[in-house]
Amino acid sequence: MQEIDVHALAARLAAPQPPAVVDVREEHEFAAGHVPGARNVPLSQLVDRVQEVTTLPGEVLLICESGGRSAQVTAWLGQQGYDVTNVAGGTGAWRAHGFPVDHP
């Protein structure tokens, strides 16, 4: 399974072609603060909405609160042949390192 930390995420978001960031936390968690530009596809809805993730162009990074749920999704999609990367430490580590968060 491919994995990066929040510092690598910040660097990639600053690149000319930033990756798509998919936050798999539930809607209320996402609303409490998320990585700028992230889209929300909650784990509880993922099976029904998987095409929203698998059809994204370019690099796709998956994030949750601590990295556990997004790691499960990364492993599952990887087994199906999709090239996705988990963000270790998740949004909790993102906030703890002082990176900005957006609110819907």
Residue pairs with C-beta under 8 A, 6 or more apart in sequence:
1 71
1 74
1 75
1 78
1 86
2 74
2 78
2 83
2 84
2 85
2 86
3 67
3 71
3 74
3 85
3 86
3 87
3 88
4 12
4 61
4 85
4 86
4 87
4 88
5 87
5 88
5 89
5 93
6 87
6 88
6 89
6 93
6 94
6 97
6 99
7 97
9 21
9 35
9 61
9 63
9 87
9 94
10 99
12 18
12 19
12 59
12 61
13 19
13 21
13 35
13 36
13 37
17 58
18 37
19 58
19 59
19 60
19 61
19 85
20 39
20 56
20 57
20 58
20 59
20 60
20 61
21 35
21 37
21 38
21 39
21 61
21 62
21 63
21 87
22 38
22 39
22 40
22 41
22 52
22 53
22 56
22 60
22 61
22 62
22 63
23 30
23 34
23 35
23 38
23 39
23 40
23 41
23 63
23 64
23 91
24 41
24 42
24 43
24 46
24 62
24 63
24 64
24 69
24 70
24 73
25 34
25 40
25 42
25 43
25 64
25 65
25 69
25 91
26 42
26 43
26 44
27 40
27 42
29 65
30 38
30 40
30 42
30 104
31 103
31 104
32 103
33 91
33 95
33 101
33 102
33 103
34 40
34 91
34 101
34 102
34 103
35 63
35 91
35 94
35 99
35 101
35 102
36 100
36 101
36 102
37 102
38 63
38 102
39 52
41 49
41 52
41 53
43 64
43 69
43 72
43 73
46 53
46 73
50 77
53 60
53 62
53 73
53 77
53 82
53 84
54 77
54 82
59 83
59 85
60 82
60 83
60 84
60 85
61 84
61 85
61 86
61 87
62 70
62 73
62 74
62 77
62 84
62 85
62 86
62 87
63 70
63 86
63 87
63 90
63 91
63 94
64 70
64 90
64 91
65 90
65 91
65 92
66 89
66 90
66 92
66 93
67 86
67 87
67 88
67 89
67 90
67 93
68 90
70 86
70 87
70 90
71 86
71 88
73 84
73 86
74 84
74 85
74 86
77 84
78 84
87 94
89 96
91 101
94 101
95 101
